[in-house]
Amino acid sequence: QVQLVESGGGLVQPGGSLRLSCAAPGSIFSINTMGWFRQAPGKGRELVARIIISGGITIYADSVKGRFTVSRDNAKNTVNLQMNSLKPEDTAVYYCNVIDFRKMNYWGKGTLVTVSS
């Protein structure tokens, strides 16, 4: 299984913004869904946002709705997550996820986002 490559994590103050990016290798074909999960300390992994490529349908967790925006750069084969109005409870390791039409999952190793003053 190939791994996705994530970038953009870091330390930010509450109310600030970060932009995460994930590059899918060219070896992955027929991508159905691209998105982001996160795992906070002591918590399970949860869906943050995803985009269904066909039609550009987006889905967001209630906790991030209105603050986060997921988008895809088709030319670069990447998925991005723009995170605004960040809260301390957004602190987590964020994982990129890709699902192809065979229902096979691909994951990144995670990028840490810390929201703290």
N, C-alpha and C positions, 0 to 999 in steps of 0.2 A: 504494500500500500504506500503510495506517495503521500508526503506531508505538504500541507499548505504553509505559506510563509506570511506571517503577520507582522505588522509594524505599527507604531504610533502610540503605544502605551507610555505611561509615565505618571508623574506626580502633578496634580493640579489642585487649586484651591476650590472650595465650594462656590458654585456659580460660574465656574470657568468652563472651558470647552476643550475637547480633544477630538482628533479625527483618526480613526483606526483604518488600516488598509490591509487587505489580504489578497495575495496573488495566487491564482490557480495555475499549476503547471500545465504546459501544453499537452501533456500526456493524458489529461482528463478530458474526455469528450462527452458530448451529449449531456451537458449540465442542466439539471432540472431546477435546482434550488441553491441559492447561496445565502448565507446568513451568519449570525453570531449568537453564541451562547456565552454564559458567564457563570462563574462559580465563586461565590463569596466565601470568606473564612467560615468554616463550620457549616456551610450550606451545600446543598446539592446543585448540580448543574442545571441551569434554567435557560430557556429560549429567551433571547433579547429581541431579535428582529431577523426577518428573513425576506427575501424577494424571490418570487417565482418568476423565472426568466421569461417564460411565455406569457405575455400580457403585462408584465411588470407589476404584478400584484405584490403588495407588501403587507407584512403582518408584524405587529409589535406587541410586546408584553405590556400589560396595563401600567406597570410601574414606570415605563419609559415613554409611553405614548405622549406625543406633543413635545418631547425634548430631544429624542434621538431620531435620526433619519438614516435609513439604509439605502444605498444606491449601488449601481453597477456601472463600471467603465468597460464597455464592450470591447473597445480597441485594445485595452491592456489586460483584459480578462481578469479584472479585479473586482472585489466587492468592498465597499467602504461603509463605515459607520461614523456619522457625524454626531457627536455627543455634546449637547448644550445644557446649560443650567445644571451642571453636575452636582450631585448630592453625596455626602459621605457614604450613604447606603449603596451607591453605585460602585464602591470599591470592590474589585473582584479581578480574577484572571479571566480575560475575555478570549474565547476560542472561535476561530473561524471554522465554518462548516459548509461543505459542499455535498450535495446529493445528486447523483446522476440518474439517468432514466432506468438503470438497472436496480435502483434503490440502494446502491452502494454509497456508504458514507466516507468522506475524507475530512480529516481534521488537521488543524495547526497545533503547535505545541503550547500556544497561549501567550498572551501579552498582558502584563500586569498594569492595571489602572488603579491608582491610589488617589482618592479625593480627601484631602485633609488640609486644614489651616495650620 
